[in-house]
Amino acid sequence: MAPACAASDSFVGDWKLDASKSKLIDQMKLRNLSGIQYEFDFGGVPERIMIDGTFQPGAFGTMLSVTKEGLHSWKVVRKKDGRMLLTATWTLSHDGKTLTDKYTEFAPSGSATTMNYLYRRTAAGPGFAGTWQSTFPVSSADVLKVRPYDGNGLSLVRSSEGTRNLKFDGKDYPVAGSGVPDGFTRSARRADERTLEITVKLNGKTTRIEQVVISRDLRTLTRTVHPVGRRVPDVFVFERQ
């Protein structure tokens, strides 16, 4: 297929998220390694933490602490460079099928936002160990801006994710950004004239495949994100502005 001219590319434009048609899935995997040590996987970068209330090195240069608060409750705290990033209280239901997460996130200014989430078990335990999945609300005000980039490439600009510059040559390019560790790469290709495919890798291993598809009438853009190891993808549906 001949490369598209980015200036006249059908993807270029402003796209507003339709929250009613979108869904964001969060999944976490907890593996009991030795009774007091667990492996936490919140999305491709496993962290091995002792459940003893001490701060230990976590992903992306953070420090993570997990404390048992009774038989069915854990307190989770994450910091970076001495600044509080988040706290969470996880409470396991008595039947072990659900986990509630009272989650508080701290902005650089110190202001806090608290949300309550419910996770359902999708893989066996016992206890906190297992695979947990939750559906998150999606912001209806989110806008995706698609702009030409470097010849036949595209820039995807979204307030929650920053700017992603894509070259459709299938090559792996380092992913730069605050808090992004070494080893992350991104590649992109045009599967056909209405479909983009983006692959994210960590140290050469694929962690996520994303498809961006524009409808035949060029009015709707659907972004489907498939994290490796998860059956249910995230789906974001945008309408052209």
Secondary structure as UniProt FT lines:
FT   HELIX           6..8
FT   TURN            10..11
FT   STRAND          13..17
FT   HELIX           19..21
FT   STRAND          23..32
FT   STRAND          37..41
FT   STRAND          47..50
FT   STRAND          56..57
FT   HELIX           59..61
FT   STRAND          63..68
FT   TURN            71..72
FT   STRAND          73..80
FT   TURN            81..82
FT   STRAND          83..92
FT   TURN            94..95
FT   STRAND          98..106
FT   TURN            108..109
FT   STRAND          112..123
FT   TURN            127..128
FT   STRAND          130..136
FT   TURN            140..141
FT   STRAND          143..149
FT   TURN            150..152
FT   STRAND          153..158
FT   TURN            159..161
FT   STRAND          162..166
FT   TURN            168..169
FT   STRAND          173..174
FT   TURN            178..179
FT   TURN            182..183
FT   STRAND          184..192
FT   TURN            193..194
FT   STRAND          195..202
FT   TURN            203..204
FT   STRAND          205..214
FT   TURN            216..217
FT   STRAND          220..227
FT   TURN            228..229
FT   STRAND          234..240
//
